[in-house]
Amino acid sequence: MCPPNFLLLSVVGLPLGLLAVLRPYQVARIGEIADAVGRKPAGRVEPAGWNVALTRIVGAAFALLGAGAAVACLA
């Protein structure tokens, strides 16, 4: 029987991690938009290059953890 934590990690972590790996700019932009809430409008917000790279790296780690949890649940 698979622990509920592993099942949740595999169901949530794998798709969200893959999304962050495949579309890091869009995911980072959503974070920048959420961060800009409450500020004076200054035009379009764009994520910095380091933010996009970090989003891709963290997404890959999340996807690997999700995949590992899925394998552990299936084994």
Predicted model as a PDB file, atoms N, CA, C, CB and O in Angstrom, pLDDT in the B-factor column:
MODEL        1                                                                  
ATOM      1  N   MET A   1       0.838  -1.186   0.000  1.00 75.00           N  
ATOM      2  CA  MET A   1       0.000   0.000   0.000  1.00 75.00           C  
ATOM      3  C   MET A   1       0.880   1.246   0.000  1.00 75.00           C  
ATOM      4  CB  MET A   1      -0.952   0.000   1.217  1.00 75.00           C  
ATOM      5  O   MET A   1       1.868   1.328   0.730  1.00 75.00           O  
ATOM      6  N   CYS A   2       0.514   2.175  -0.803  1.00 82.00           N  
ATOM      7  CA  CYS A   2       1.278   3.410  -0.967  1.00 82.00           C  
ATOM      8  C   CYS A   2       0.870   4.423   0.104  1.00 82.00           C  
ATOM      9  CB  CYS A   2       1.065   4.001  -2.384  1.00 82.00           C  
ATOM     10  O   CYS A   2      -0.322   4.646   0.313  1.00 82.00           O  
ATOM     11  N   PRO A   3       1.845   5.040   0.787  1.00 85.00           N  
ATOM     12  CA  PRO A   3       1.487   6.074   1.768  1.00 85.00           C  
ATOM     13  C   PRO A   3       0.813   7.258   1.072  1.00 85.00           C  
ATOM     14  CB  PRO A   3       2.745   6.551   2.542  1.00 85.00           C  
ATOM     15  O   PRO A   3       1.168   7.594  -0.057  1.00 85.00           O  
ATOM     16  N   PRO A   4      -0.142   7.883   1.727  1.00 85.00           N  
ATOM     17  CA  PRO A   4      -0.857   9.009   1.103  1.00 85.00           C  
ATOM     18  C   PRO A   4       0.070  10.160   0.707  1.00 85.00           C  
ATOM     19  CB  PRO A   4      -1.922   9.528   2.049  1.00 85.00           C  
ATOM     20  O   PRO A   4      -0.188  10.850  -0.279  1.00 85.00           O  
ATOM     21  N   ASN A   5       1.136  10.370   1.462  1.00 84.00           N  
ATOM     22  CA  ASN A   5       2.071  11.449   1.123  1.00 84.00           C  
ATOM     23  C   ASN A   5       2.745  11.189  -0.223  1.00 84.00           C  
ATOM     24  CB  ASN A   5       3.136  11.603   2.224  1.00 84.00           C  
ATOM     25  O   ASN A   5       2.897  12.110  -1.026  1.00 84.00           O  
ATOM     26  N   PHE A   6       3.142   9.966  -0.471  1.00 81.00           N  
ATOM     27  CA  PHE A   6       3.790   9.629  -1.737  1.00 81.00           C  
ATOM     28  C   PHE A   6       2.806   9.758  -2.893  1.00 81.00           C  
ATOM     29  CB  PHE A   6       4.368   8.206  -1.687  1.00 81.00           C  
ATOM     30  O   PHE A   6       3.155  10.243  -3.969  1.00 81.00           O  
ATOM     31  N   LEU A   7       1.578   9.320  -2.659  1.00 86.00           N  
ATOM     32  CA  LEU A   7       0.564   9.420  -3.697  1.00 86.00           C  
ATOM     33  C   LEU A   7       0.286  10.878  -4.041  1.00 86.00           C  
ATOM     34  CB  LEU A   7      -0.723   8.722  -3.256  1.00 86.00           C  
ATOM     35  O   LEU A   7       0.187  11.229  -5.217  1.00 86.00           O  
ATOM     36  N   LEU A   8       0.158  11.731  -3.026  1.00 87.00           N  
ATOM     37  CA  LEU A   8      -0.073  13.154  -3.257  1.00 87.00           C  
ATOM     38  C   LEU A   8       1.108  13.789  -3.976  1.00 87.00           C  
ATOM     39  CB  LEU A   8      -0.333  13.875  -1.936  1.00 87.00           C  
ATOM     40  O   LEU A   8       0.914  14.590  -4.889  1.00 87.00           O  
ATOM     41  N   LEU A   9       2.317  13.447  -3.583  1.00 86.00           N  
ATOM     42  CA  LEU A   9       3.508  13.994  -4.224  1.00 86.00           C  
ATOM     43  C   LEU A   9       3.583  13.580  -5.688  1.00 86.00           C  
ATOM     44  CB  LEU A   9       4.765  13.542  -3.486  1.00 86.00           C  
ATOM     45  O   LEU A   9       3.969  14.379  -6.540  1.00 86.00           O  
ATOM     46  N   SER A  10       3.220  12.345  -5.981  1.00 88.00           N  
ATOM     47  CA  SER A  10       3.287  11.892  -7.365  1.00 88.00           C  
ATOM     48  C   SER A  10       2.178  12.513  -8.209  1.00 88.00           C  
ATOM     49  CB  SER A  10       3.200  10.371  -7.426  1.00 88.00           C  
ATOM     50  O   SER A  10       2.407  12.838  -9.374  1.00 88.00           O  
ATOM     51  N   VAL A  11       0.993  12.684  -7.651  1.00 89.00           N  
ATOM     52  CA  VAL A  11      -0.132  13.243  -8.405  1.00 89.00           C  
ATOM     53  C   VAL A  11       0.045  14.738  -8.636  1.00 89.00           C  
ATOM     54  CB  VAL A  11      -1.448  12.982  -7.671  1.00 89.00           C  
ATOM     55  O   VAL A  11      -0.333  15.245  -9.692  1.00 89.00           O  
ATOM     56  N   VAL A  12       0.611  15.447  -7.673  1.00 91.00           N  
ATOM     57  CA  VAL A  12       0.769  16.898  -7.787  1.00 91.00           C  
ATOM     58  C   VAL A  12       2.156  17.261  -8.322  1.00 91.00           C  
ATOM     59  CB  VAL A  12       0.537  17.568  -6.424  1.00 91.00           C  
ATOM     60  O   VAL A  12       2.277  18.117  -9.198  1.00 91.00           O  
ATOM     61  N   GLY A  13       3.182  16.627  -7.810  1.00 90.00           N  
ATOM     62  CA  GLY A  13       4.552  17.011  -8.138  1.00 90.00           C  
ATOM     63  C   GLY A  13       4.941  16.757  -9.572  1.00 90.00           C  
ATOM     64  O   GLY A  13       5.591  17.598 -10.193  1.00 90.00           O  
ATOM     65  N   LEU A  14       4.565  15.633 -10.107  1.00 91.00           N  
ATOM     66  CA  LEU A  14       4.976  15.291 -11.463  1.00 91.00           C  
ATOM     67  C   LEU A  14       4.392  16.249 -12.499  1.00 91.00           C  
ATOM     68  CB  LEU A  14       4.563  13.870 -11.787  1.00 91.00           C  
ATOM     69  O   LEU A  14       5.154  16.786 -13.303  1.00 91.00           O  
ATOM     70  N   PRO A  15       3.079  16.490 -12.523  1.00 94.00           N  
ATOM     71  CA  PRO A  15       2.555  17.413 -13.544  1.00 94.00           C  
ATOM     72  C   PRO A  15       3.027  18.865 -13.360  1.00 94.00           C  
ATOM     73  CB  PRO A  15       1.040  17.378 -13.527  1.00 94.00           C  
ATOM     74  O   PRO A  15       3.362  19.535 -14.337  1.00 94.00           O  
ATOM     75  N   LEU A  16       3.054  19.342 -12.126  1.00 94.00           N  
ATOM     76  CA  LEU A  16       3.491  20.720 -11.911  1.00 94.00           C  
ATOM     77  C   LEU A  16       4.980  20.888 -12.198  1.00 94.00           C  
ATOM     78  CB  LEU A  16       3.186  21.152 -10.482  1.00 94.00           C  
ATOM     79  O   LEU A  16       5.402  21.919 -12.721  1.00 94.00           O  
ATOM     80  N   GLY A  17       5.760  19.893 -11.862  1.00 95.00           N  
ATOM     81  CA  GLY A  17       7.180  19.950 -12.166  1.00 95.00           C  
ATOM     82  C   GLY A  17       7.441  19.941 -13.664  1.00 95.00           C  
ATOM     83  O   GLY A  17       8.284  20.690 -14.157  1.00 95.00           O  
ATOM     84  N   LEU A  18       6.720  19.097 -14.386  1.00 95.00           N  
ATOM     85  CA  LEU A  18       6.875  19.070 -15.838  1.00 95.00           C  
ATOM     86  C   LEU A  18       6.434  20.388 -16.471  1.00 95.00           C  
ATOM     87  CB  LEU A  18       6.076  17.911 -16.433  1.00 95.00           C  
ATOM     88  O   LEU A  18       7.051  20.860 -17.426  1.00 95.00           O  
ATOM     89  N   LEU A  19       5.376  20.974 -15.941  1.00 95.00           N  
ATOM     90  CA  LEU A  19       4.921  22.270 -16.440  1.00 95.00           C  
ATOM     91  C   LEU A  19       6.000  23.331 -16.242  1.00 95.00           C  
ATOM     92  CB  LEU A  19       3.623  22.694 -15.734  1.00 95.00           C  
ATOM     93  O   LEU A  19       6.244  24.141 -17.137  1.00 95.00           O  
ATOM     94  N   ALA A  20       6.642  23.333 -15.087  1.00 96.00           N  
ATOM     95  CA  ALA A  20       7.696  24.307 -14.813  1.00 96.00           C  
ATOM     96  C   ALA A  20       8.939  24.052 -15.662  1.00 96.00           C  
ATOM     97  CB  ALA A  20       8.065  24.279 -13.337  1.00 96.00           C  
ATOM     98  O   ALA A  20       9.668  24.994 -15.971  1.00 96.00           O  
ATOM     99  N   VAL A  21       9.194  22.816 -16.041  1.00 96.00           N  
ATOM    100  CA  VAL A  21      10.341  22.510 -16.893  1.00 96.00           C  
ATOM    101  C   VAL A  21      10.048  22.887 -18.341  1.00 96.00           C  
ATOM    102  CB  VAL A  21      10.706  21.017 -16.794  1.00 96.00           C  
ATOM    103  O   VAL A  21      10.909  23.438 -19.027  1.00 96.00           O  
ATOM    104  N   LEU A  22       8.852  22.597 -18.799  1.00 97.00           N  
ATOM    105  CA  LEU A  22       8.515  22.839 -20.196  1.00 97.00           C  
ATOM    106  C   LEU A  22       8.158  24.297 -20.484  1.00 97.00           C  
ATOM    107  CB  LEU A  22       7.369  21.953 -20.597  1.00 97.00           C  
ATOM    108  O   LEU A  22       8.402  24.778 -21.591  1.00 97.00           O  
ATOM    109  N   ARG A  23       7.593  25.001 -19.524  1.00 96.00           N  
ATOM    110  CA  ARG A  23       7.178  26.395 -19.701  1.00 96.00           C  
ATOM    111  C   ARG A  23       7.658  27.255 -18.527  1.00 96.00           C  
ATOM    112  CB  ARG A  23       5.641  26.488 -19.839  1.00 96.00           C  
ATOM    113  O   ARG A  23       6.834  27.815 -17.805  1.00 96.00           O  
ATOM    114  N   PRO A  24       8.973  27.369 -18.323  1.00 96.00           N  
ATOM    115  CA  PRO A  24       9.468  28.101 -17.154  1.00 96.00           C  
ATOM    116  C   PRO A  24       9.177  29.597 -17.206  1.00 96.00           C  
ATOM    117  CB  PRO A  24      10.949  27.892 -17.018  1.00 96.00           C  
ATOM    118  O   PRO A  24       8.941  30.218 -16.169  1.00 96.00           O  
ATOM    119  N   TYR A  25       9.191  30.178 -18.396  1.00 96.00           N  
ATOM    120  CA  TYR A  25       8.933  31.616 -18.509  1.00 96.00           C  
ATOM    121  C   TYR A  25       7.513  31.953 -18.048  1.00 96.00           C  
ATOM    122  CB  TYR A  25       9.146  32.087 -19.963  1.00 96.00           C  
ATOM    123  O   TYR A  25       7.310  32.907 -17.296  1.00 96.00           O  
ATOM    124  N   GLN A  26       6.534  31.168 -18.501  1.00 95.00           N  
ATOM    125  CA  GLN A  26       5.144  31.431 -18.141  1.00 95.00           C  
ATOM    126  C   GLN A  26       4.906  31.218 -16.651  1.00 95.00           C  
ATOM    127  CB  GLN A  26       4.209  30.537 -18.952  1.00 95.00           C  
ATOM    128  O   GLN A  26       4.178  31.989 -16.025  1.00 95.00           O  
ATOM    129  N   VAL A  27       5.508  30.189 -16.080  1.00 95.00           N  
ATOM    130  CA  VAL A  27       5.337  29.929 -14.646  1.00 95.00           C  
ATOM    131  C   VAL A  27       5.982  31.037 -13.821  1.00 95.00           C  
ATOM    132  CB  VAL A  27       5.943  28.561 -14.264  1.00 95.00           C  
ATOM    133  O   VAL A  27       5.404  31.495 -12.835  1.00 95.00           O  
ATOM    134  N   ALA A  28       7.175  31.469 -14.220  1.00 95.00           N  
ATOM    135  CA  ALA A  28       7.846  32.555 -13.505  1.00 95.00           C  
ATOM    136  C   ALA A  28       7.073  33.859 -13.656  1.00 95.00           C  
ATOM    137  CB  ALA A  28       9.283  32.729 -14.016  1.00 95.00           C  
ATOM    138  O   ALA A  28       7.021  34.662 -12.724  1.00 95.00           O  
ATOM    139  N   ARG A  29       6.479  34.073 -14.812  1.00 94.00           N  
ATOM    140  CA  ARG A  29       5.690  35.292 -15.032  1.00 94.00           C  
ATOM    141  C   ARG A  29       4.466  35.326 -14.125  1.00 94.00           C  
ATOM    142  CB  ARG A  29       5.254  35.392 -16.501  1.00 94.00           C  
ATOM    143  O   ARG A  29       4.105  36.388 -13.619  1.00 94.00           O  
ATOM    144  N   ILE A  30       3.829  34.189 -13.912  1.00 93.00           N  
ATOM    145  CA  ILE A  30       2.691  34.133 -12.994  1.00 93.00           C  
ATOM    146  C   ILE A  30       3.140  34.541 -11.598  1.00 93.00           C  
ATOM    147  CB  ILE A  30       2.066  32.714 -12.971  1.00 93.00           C  
ATOM    148  O   ILE A  30       2.430  35.269 -10.905  1.00 93.00           O  
ATOM    149  N   GLY A  31       4.305  34.080 -11.186  1.00 91.00           N  
ATOM    150  CA  GLY A  31       4.840  34.480  -9.886  1.00 91.00           C  
ATOM    151  C   GLY A  31       5.118  35.968  -9.815  1.00 91.00           C  
ATOM    152  O   GLY A  31       4.856  36.599  -8.791  1.00 91.00           O  
ATOM    153  N   GLU A  32       5.645  36.537 -10.888  1.00 91.00           N  
ATOM    154  CA  GLU A  32       5.914  37.975 -10.908  1.00 91.00           C  
ATOM    155  C   GLU A  32       4.624  38.778 -10.873  1.00 91.00           C  
ATOM    156  CB  GLU A  32       6.725  38.349 -12.146  1.00 91.00           C  
ATOM    157  O   GLU A  32       4.558  39.814 -10.210  1.00 91.00           O  
ATOM    158  N   ILE A  33       3.612  38.322 -11.567  1.00 89.00           N  
ATOM    159  CA  ILE A  33       2.318  39.006 -11.552  1.00 89.00           C  
ATOM    160  C   ILE A  33       1.724  38.969 -10.153  1.00 89.00           C  
ATOM    161  CB  ILE A  33       1.346  38.365 -12.564  1.00 89.00           C  
ATOM    162  O   ILE A  33       1.198  39.972  -9.672  1.00 89.00           O  
ATOM    163  N   ALA A  34       1.807  37.816  -9.499  1.00 90.00           N  
ATOM    164  CA  ALA A  34       1.292  37.711  -8.131  1.00 90.00           C  
ATOM    165  C   ALA A  34       2.088  38.594  -7.182  1.00 90.00           C  
ATOM    166  CB  ALA A  34       1.333  36.255  -7.650  1.00 90.00           C  
ATOM    167  O   ALA A  34       1.527  39.154  -6.240  1.00 90.00           O  
ATOM    168  N   ASP A  35       3.380  38.723  -7.419  1.00 88.00           N  
ATOM    169  CA  ASP A  35       4.223  39.564  -6.573  1.00 88.00           C  
ATOM    170  C   ASP A  35       3.930  41.046  -6.785  1.00 88.00           C  
ATOM    171  CB  ASP A  35       5.694  39.281  -6.847  1.00 88.00           C  
ATOM    172  O   ASP A  35       4.112  41.849  -5.870  1.00 88.00           O  
ATOM    173  N   ALA A  36       3.482  41.411  -7.977  1.00 85.00           N  
ATOM    174  CA  ALA A  36       3.222  42.816  -8.302  1.00 85.00           C  
ATOM    175  C   ALA A  36       1.859  43.303  -7.827  1.00 85.00           C  
ATOM    176  CB  ALA A  36       3.331  43.020  -9.784  1.00 85.00           C  
ATOM    177  O   ALA A  36       1.555  44.488  -7.965  1.00 85.00           O  
ATOM    178  N   VAL A  37       1.042  42.433  -7.280  1.00 85.00           N  
ATOM    179  CA  VAL A  37      -0.282  42.848  -6.807  1.00 85.00           C  
ATOM    180  C   VAL A  37      -0.113  43.854  -5.674  1.00 85.00           C  
ATOM    181  CB  VAL A  37      -1.123  41.618  -6.334  1.00 85.00           C  
ATOM    182  O   VAL A  37       0.637  43.623  -4.725  1.00 85.00           O  
ATOM    183  N   GLY A  38      -0.817  44.965  -5.788  1.00 83.00           N  
ATOM    184  CA  GLY A  38      -0.753  45.998  -4.775  1.00 83.00           C  
ATOM    185  C   GLY A  38       0.225  47.108  -5.094  1.00 83.00           C  
ATOM    186  O   GLY A  38       0.237  48.129  -4.407  1.00 83.00           O  
ATOM    187  N   ARG A  39       1.044  46.938  -6.115  1.00 80.00           N  
ATOM    188  CA  ARG A  39       1.981  47.980  -6.529  1.00 80.00           C  
ATOM    189  C   ARG A  39       1.302  48.906  -7.524  1.00 80.00           C  
ATOM    190  CB  ARG A  39       3.262  47.365  -7.144  1.00 80.00           C  
ATOM    191  O   ARG A  39       0.269  48.573  -8.106  1.00 80.00           O  
ATOM    192  N   LYS A  40       1.897  50.061  -7.704  1.00 81.00           N  
ATOM    193  CA  LYS A  40       1.391  50.979  -8.716  1.00 81.00           C  
ATOM    194  C   LYS A  40       1.636  50.380 -10.093  1.00 81.00           C  
ATOM    195  CB  LYS A  40       2.062  52.375  -8.592  1.00 81.00           C  
ATOM    196  O   LYS A  40       2.692  49.791 -10.324  1.00 81.00           O  
ATOM    197  N   PRO A  41       0.685  50.517 -11.016  1.00 79.00           N  
ATOM    198  CA  PRO A  41       0.888  49.965 -12.352  1.00 79.00           C  
ATOM    199  C   PRO A  41       2.073  50.633 -13.042  1.00 79.00           C  
ATOM    200  CB  PRO A  41      -0.379  50.132 -13.197  1.00 79.00           C  
ATOM    201  O   PRO A  41       2.129  51.856 -13.164  1.00 79.00           O  
ATOM    202  N   ALA A  42       2.997  49.827 -13.480  1.00 78.00           N  
ATOM    203  CA  ALA A  42       4.185  50.346 -14.159  1.00 78.00           C  
ATOM    204  C   ALA A  42       4.394  49.631 -15.477  1.00 78.00           C  
ATOM    205  CB  ALA A  42       5.427  50.197 -13.273  1.00 78.00           C  
ATOM    206  O   ALA A  42       5.507  49.605 -16.002  1.00 78.00           O  
ATOM    207  N   GLY A  43       3.347  49.056 -16.012  1.00 81.00           N  
ATOM    208  CA  GLY A  43       3.469  48.327 -17.273  1.00 81.00           C  
ATOM    209  C   GLY A  43       3.538  46.825 -17.051  1.00 81.00           C  
ATOM    210  O   GLY A  43       3.244  46.310 -15.972  1.00 81.00           O  
ATOM    211  N   ARG A  44       3.926  46.170 -18.086  1.00 84.00           N  
ATOM    212  CA  ARG A  44       3.980  44.710 -18.080  1.00 84.00           C  
ATOM    213  C   ARG A  44       5.134  44.222 -17.195  1.00 84.00           C  
ATOM    214  CB  ARG A  44       4.138  44.168 -19.520  1.00 84.00           C  
ATOM    215  O   ARG A  44       6.230  44.781 -17.235  1.00 84.00           O  
ATOM    216  N   VAL A  45       4.884  43.190 -16.406  1.00 84.00           N  
ATOM    217  CA  VAL A  45       5.931  42.623 -15.558  1.00 84.00           C  
ATOM    218  C   VAL A  45       6.567  41.445 -16.285  1.00 84.00           C  
ATOM    219  CB  VAL A  45       5.360  42.180 -14.174  1.00 84.00           C  
ATOM    220  O   VAL A  45       5.880  40.631 -16.902  1.00 84.00           O  
ATOM    221  N   GLU A  46       7.871  41.374 -16.200  1.00 90.00           N  
ATOM    222  CA  GLU A  46       8.631  40.311 -16.845  1.00 90.00           C  
ATOM    223  C   GLU A  46       9.554  39.669 -15.812  1.00 90.00           C  
ATOM    224  CB  GLU A  46       9.445  40.858 -18.057  1.00 90.00           C  
ATOM    225  O   GLU A  46      10.163  40.376 -15.009  1.00 90.00           O  
ATOM    226  N   PRO A  47       9.667  38.349 -15.821  1.00 93.00           N  
ATOM    227  CA  PRO A  47      10.596  37.701 -14.898  1.00 93.00           C  
ATOM    228  C   PRO A  47      12.037  37.864 -15.367  1.00 93.00           C  
ATOM    229  CB  PRO A  47      10.255  36.215 -14.753  1.00 93.00           C  
ATOM    230  O   PRO A  47      12.315  37.916 -16.565  1.00 93.00           O  
ATOM    231  N   ALA A  48      12.936  37.943 -14.412  1.00 94.00           N  
ATOM    232  CA  ALA A  48      14.361  38.035 -14.729  1.00 94.00           C  
ATOM    233  C   ALA A  48      14.864  36.680 -15.226  1.00 94.00           C  
ATOM    234  CB  ALA A  48      15.175  38.500 -13.488  1.00 94.00           C  
ATOM    235  O   ALA A  48      14.241  35.644 -14.996  1.00 94.00           O  
ATOM    236  N   GLY A  49      15.982  36.712 -15.899  1.00 95.00           N  
ATOM    237  CA  GLY A  49      16.552  35.474 -16.436  1.00 95.00           C  
ATOM    238  C   GLY A  49      16.874  34.460 -15.358  1.00 95.00           C  
ATOM    239  O   GLY A  49      16.656  33.262 -15.541  1.00 95.00           O  
ATOM    240  N   TRP A  50      17.399  34.937 -14.222  1.00 97.00           N  
ATOM    241  CA  TRP A  50      17.738  34.016 -13.139  1.00 97.00           C  
ATOM    242  C   TRP A  50      16.474  33.364 -12.576  1.00 97.00           C  
ATOM    243  CB  TRP A  50      18.505  34.755 -12.020  1.00 97.00           C  
ATOM    244  O   TRP A  50      16.504  32.214 -12.137  1.00 97.00           O  
ATOM    245  N   ASN A  51      15.352  34.113 -12.593  1.00 95.00           N  
ATOM    246  CA  ASN A  51      14.093  33.576 -12.075  1.00 95.00           C  
ATOM    247  C   ASN A  51      13.578  32.458 -12.982  1.00 95.00           C  
ATOM    248  CB  ASN A  51      13.036  34.697 -11.950  1.00 95.00           C  
ATOM    249  O   ASN A  51      13.075  31.445 -12.495  1.00 95.00           O  
ATOM    250  N   VAL A  52      13.700  32.636 -14.278  1.00 96.00           N  
ATOM    251  CA  VAL A  52      13.275  31.604 -15.226  1.00 96.00           C  
ATOM    252  C   VAL A  52      14.141  30.350 -15.071  1.00 96.00           C  
ATOM    253  CB  VAL A  52      13.352  32.136 -16.681  1.00 96.00           C  
ATOM    254  O   VAL A  52      13.632  29.230 -15.077  1.00 96.00           O  
ATOM    255  N   ALA A  53      15.456  30.553 -14.931  1.00 97.00           N  
ATOM    256  CA  ALA A  53      16.363  29.412 -14.761  1.00 97.00           C  
ATOM    257  C   ALA A  53      16.080  28.675 -13.453  1.00 97.00           C  
ATOM    258  CB  ALA A  53      17.829  29.882 -14.794  1.00 97.00           C  
ATOM    259  O   ALA A  53      16.069  27.444 -13.416  1.00 97.00           O  
ATOM    260  N   LEU A  54      15.852  29.432 -12.388  1.00 97.00           N  
ATOM    261  CA  LEU A  54      15.543  28.811 -11.097  1.00 97.00           C  
ATOM    262  C   LEU A  54      14.216  28.057 -11.149  1.00 97.00           C  
ATOM    263  CB  LEU A  54      15.498  29.872  -9.991  1.00 97.00           C  
ATOM    264  O   LEU A  54      14.087  26.983 -10.561  1.00 97.00           O  
ATOM    265  N   THR A  55      13.235  28.613 -11.849  1.00 96.00           N  
ATOM    266  CA  THR A  55      11.949  27.933 -12.008  1.00 96.00           C  
ATOM    267  C   THR A  55      12.131  26.605 -12.722  1.00 96.00           C  
ATOM    268  CB  THR A  55      10.960  28.817 -12.781  1.00 96.00           C  
ATOM    269  O   THR A  55      11.510  25.608 -12.353  1.00 96.00           O  
ATOM    270  N   ARG A  56      12.985  26.585 -13.749  1.00 97.00           N  
ATOM    271  CA  ARG A  56      13.229  25.340 -14.484  1.00 97.00           C  
ATOM    272  C   ARG A  56      13.935  24.310 -13.602  1.00 97.00           C  
ATOM    273  CB  ARG A  56      14.066  25.616 -15.745  1.00 97.00           C  
ATOM    274  O   ARG A  56      13.597  23.127 -13.646  1.00 97.00           O  
ATOM    275  N   ILE A  57      14.907  24.745 -12.804  1.00 97.00           N  
ATOM    276  CA  ILE A  57      15.656  23.825 -11.946  1.00 97.00           C  
ATOM    277  C   ILE A  57      14.762  23.245 -10.852  1.00 97.00           C  
ATOM    278  CB  ILE A  57      16.861  24.541 -11.318  1.00 97.00           C  
ATOM    279  O   ILE A  57      14.775  22.038 -10.608  1.00 97.00           O  
ATOM    280  N   VAL A  58      13.991  24.104 -10.200  1.00 96.00           N  
ATOM    281  CA  VAL A  58      13.088  23.636  -9.138  1.00 96.00           C  
ATOM    282  C   VAL A  58      11.998  22.742  -9.733  1.00 96.00           C  
ATOM    283  CB  VAL A  58      12.449  24.841  -8.388  1.00 96.00           C  
ATOM    284  O   VAL A  58      11.593  21.758  -9.113  1.00 96.00           O  
ATOM    285  N   GLY A  59      11.525  23.081 -10.929  1.00 96.00           N  
ATOM    286  CA  GLY A  59      10.535  22.235 -11.596  1.00 96.00           C  
ATOM    287  C   GLY A  59      11.080  20.858 -11.903  1.00 96.00           C  
ATOM    288  O   GLY A  59      10.376  19.860 -11.750  1.00 96.00           O  
ATOM    289  N   ALA A  60      12.336  20.795 -12.337  1.00 97.00           N  
ATOM    290  CA  ALA A  60      12.950  19.489 -12.616  1.00 97.00           C  
ATOM    291  C   ALA A  60      13.076  18.666 -11.342  1.00 97.00           C  
ATOM    292  CB  ALA A  60      14.333  19.667 -13.265  1.00 97.00           C  
ATOM    293  O   ALA A  60      12.829  17.460 -11.350  1.00 97.00           O  
ATOM    294  N   ALA A  61      13.461  19.317 -10.247  1.00 96.00           N  
ATOM    295  CA  ALA A  61      13.561  18.604  -8.968  1.00 96.00           C  
ATOM    296  C   ALA A  61      12.189  18.098  -8.526  1.00 96.00           C  
ATOM    297  CB  ALA A  61      14.166  19.521  -7.881  1.00 96.00           C  
ATOM    298  O   ALA A  61      12.058  16.971  -8.049  1.00 96.00           O  
ATOM    299  N   PHE A  62      11.176  18.936  -8.687  1.00 94.00           N  
ATOM    300  CA  PHE A  62       9.813  18.549  -8.301  1.00 94.00           C  
ATOM    301  C   PHE A  62       9.329  17.382  -9.158  1.00 94.00           C  
ATOM    302  CB  PHE A  62       8.845  19.750  -8.436  1.00 94.00           C  
ATOM    303  O   PHE A  62       8.704  16.452  -8.647  1.00 94.00           O  
ATOM    304  N   ALA A  63       9.615  17.429 -10.461  1.00 95.00           N  
ATOM    305  CA  ALA A  63       9.203  16.345 -11.351  1.00 95.00           C  
ATOM    306  C   ALA A  63       9.919  15.042 -10.996  1.00 95.00           C  
ATOM    307  CB  ALA A  63       9.482  16.719 -12.815  1.00 95.00           C  
ATOM    308  O   ALA A  63       9.311  13.972 -11.019  1.00 95.00           O  
ATOM    309  N   LEU A  64      11.199  15.132 -10.670  1.00 94.00           N  
ATOM    310  CA  LEU A  64      11.937  13.926 -10.275  1.00 94.00           C  
ATOM    311  C   LEU A  64      11.396  13.337  -8.975  1.00 94.00           C  
ATOM    312  CB  LEU A  64      13.427  14.243 -10.120  1.00 94.00           C  
ATOM    313  O   LEU A  64      11.266  12.120  -8.842  1.00 94.00           O  
ATOM    314  N   LEU A  65      11.083  14.210  -8.018  1.00 92.00           N  
ATOM    315  CA  LEU A  65      10.487  13.717  -6.768  1.00 92.00           C  
ATOM    316  C   LEU A  65       9.128  13.073  -7.019  1.00 92.00           C  
ATOM    317  CB  LEU A  65      10.343  14.863  -5.754  1.00 92.00           C  
ATOM    318  O   LEU A  65       8.810  12.033  -6.443  1.00 92.00           O  
ATOM    319  N   GLY A  66       8.333  13.691  -7.876  1.00 91.00           N  
ATOM    320  CA  GLY A  66       7.026  13.122  -8.216  1.00 91.00           C  
ATOM    321  C   GLY A  66       7.153  11.796  -8.918  1.00 91.00           C  
ATOM    322  O   GLY A  66       6.395  10.867  -8.638  1.00 91.00           O  
ATOM    323  N   ALA A  67       8.117  11.692  -9.845  1.00 92.00           N  
ATOM    324  CA  ALA A  67       8.334  10.438 -10.549  1.00 92.00           C  
ATOM    325  C   ALA A  67       8.841   9.351  -9.591  1.00 92.00           C  
ATOM    326  CB  ALA A  67       9.328  10.641 -11.700  1.00 92.00           C  
ATOM    327  O   ALA A  67       8.429   8.194  -9.677  1.00 92.00           O  
ATOM    328  N   GLY A  68       9.734   9.738  -8.687  1.00 90.00           N  
ATOM    329  CA  GLY A  68      10.223   8.775  -7.698  1.00 90.00           C  
ATOM    330  C   GLY A  68       9.123   8.282  -6.779  1.00 90.00           C  
ATOM    331  O   GLY A  68       9.072   7.102  -6.435  1.00 90.00           O  
ATOM    332  N   ALA A  69       8.243   9.190  -6.381  1.00 89.00           N  
ATOM    333  CA  ALA A  69       7.120   8.796  -5.536  1.00 89.00           C  
ATOM    334  C   ALA A  69       6.172   7.875  -6.295  1.00 89.00           C  
ATOM    335  CB  ALA A  69       6.367  10.034  -5.030  1.00 89.00           C  
ATOM    336  O   ALA A  69       5.626   6.935  -5.718  1.00 89.00           O  
ATOM    337  N   ALA A  70       5.973   8.140  -7.584  1.00 89.00           N  
ATOM    338  CA  ALA A  70       5.091   7.277  -8.390  1.00 89.00           C  
ATOM    339  C   ALA A  70       5.692   5.884  -8.528  1.00 89.00           C  
ATOM    340  CB  ALA A  70       4.850   7.893  -9.790  1.00 89.00           C  
ATOM    341  O   ALA A  70       4.978   4.884  -8.455  1.00 89.00           O  
ATOM    342  N   VAL A  71       7.004   5.821  -8.727  1.00 89.00           N  
ATOM    343  CA  VAL A  71       7.665   4.509  -8.838  1.00 89.00           C  
ATOM    344  C   VAL A  71       7.574   3.756  -7.510  1.00 89.00           C  
ATOM    345  CB  VAL A  71       9.155   4.677  -9.259  1.00 89.00           C  
ATOM    346  O   VAL A  71       7.349   2.546  -7.478  1.00 89.00           O  
ATOM    347  N   ALA A  72       7.755   4.512  -6.398  1.00 87.00           N  
ATOM    348  CA  ALA A  72       7.660   3.869  -5.086  1.00 87.00           C  
ATOM    349  C   ALA A  72       6.250   3.351  -4.825  1.00 87.00           C  
ATOM    350  CB  ALA A  72       8.070   4.848  -3.983  1.00 87.00           C  
ATOM    351  O   ALA A  72       6.073   2.322  -4.173  1.00 87.00           O  
ATOM    352  N   CYS A  73       5.256   4.059  -5.331  1.00 87.00           N  
ATOM    353  CA  CYS A  73       3.877   3.602  -5.138  1.00 87.00           C  
ATOM    354  C   CYS A  73       3.562   2.377  -5.986  1.00 87.00           C  
ATOM    355  CB  CYS A  73       2.900   4.720  -5.471  1.00 87.00           C  
ATOM    356  O   CYS A  73       2.781   1.514  -5.585  1.00 87.00           O  
ATOM    357  N   LEU A  74       4.171   2.314  -7.149  1.00 85.00           N  
ATOM    358  CA  LEU A  74       3.897   1.189  -8.037  1.00 85.00           C  
ATOM    359  C   LEU A  74       4.679  -0.062  -7.657  1.00 85.00           C  
ATOM    360  CB  LEU A  74       4.216   1.570  -9.460  1.00 85.00           C  
ATOM    361  O   LEU A  74       4.288  -1.175  -8.007  1.00 85.00           O  
ATOM    362  N   ALA A  75       5.782   0.122  -6.940  1.00 77.00           N  
ATOM    363  CA  ALA A  75       6.619  -1.029  -6.582  1.00 77.00           C  
ATOM    364  C   ALA A  75       6.047  -1.796  -5.418  1.00 77.00           C  
ATOM    365  CB  ALA A  75       8.025  -0.583  -6.252  1.00 77.00           C  
ATOM    366  O   ALA A  75       6.629  -2.793  -4.991  1.00 77.00           O  
TER     367      ALA A  75                                                      
ENDMDL                                                                          
END                                                                             
